[in-house]
Amino acid sequence: MNTQLNNKAAKDLFKALASLETAEECKKFMRDLCTLAELGAMAERWQVVQQIDKKIPYRTIAKNTGSSTATITRIAHWLNHGTGGYRLMLKRLSAPE
């Protein structure tokens, strides 16, 4: 794993994120941590992931989200060949409660 993701600062951040209990807590923490532009970019990427998973054509995703097809292709690469984080969340969020 990349050393930037394995240092103490990153581990502390991941531990903090893992301790959040609700979407509202996450919203508050992320808003304090990130700029609105950073949050918007992350939200847009997550929308792209969900649309790729639904097999929506890239040009349609680009139109729906405003993301470039190059960005969509990069996100698709991580969805299909990354660490499994996107797939984990897609599965977890689609599971009945």
N, C-alpha and C positions, 0 to 999 in steps of 0.2 A: 504494500500500500504506500502511496505517496507520503513522504516524510512530513509534508505540510498538513496532512490529515492525521498524522500519528504523533504530533508533538503535544506537550502538556496543554497549551492553549486550546488546541482543537479538541482534545479529549475533554477538557473542562466544558467547552461549548456543547459537545454532543451529550455529555452527562446532564447539562442544564436542559437541553431540548427533551431528553428522555424523561425528565422528571415532570414535565408539563402534563397536567391531567385532563384538560378540556381544550376545545377549540378556542374558547374565549381567552384562556390563559396563554395559549400559543399566540393568538392575535396580539395581545398586550406585549408579550415578550418580544415578538418579532418586530413590532412597530417601534419599540424602544431601541432595538438592535440595528435595524436596517432603515435606509431611506425609503421614501415612497417609491422612488424609481427602482430600487433593488427589489422591493416587495412586488412591484408590478411585473418586473422581469421574471421573477420566480413563479408568480401566478400564471403568467403567460406560458412559461415552459410547461407547467403542470397541465394546462389546458391542451397544449400540443401533445403531451404524452397520452392523455386520455383519448384524444382524437386519433392518434396513430394506432392505439390499441383497438379502436373501433373500425380500423381499416379505411378511414376516410382518406381520400386522395390528398396528396401533399399540397396541390394548388388550392384545394378547397380549405384545407387547414390554414394556409397562408392568408386566404381571404377572410376566414373566420377570426383569426387571431392577430393578424398584422405581422406575424413572424415571417422571415424570409425562408425560401425553400432550402437555403444552405443551413440555416439554424434548425429547421425541421429535420433535415437529414442527419445533422449532428445528434440531435435529441434521439432520433430513431436508432442511431448507432448505439448510444448508451442504453436505450431501452432493450435492445437485442443482444448487446455484447458487454454491458457494464457489470456492475457488482451485484445486480439483482434488486437494488433498492426501489426502482420504479415498479418492477413486477410485484414486489412485496406489498407496496402500498396499493396498487391496483387490485390485487387479490384481497387484501384486508378490507378495503373500502367497498368492495362489491359483495362481501360476505354478509348474509342476513344476520341481524342482531338477535 
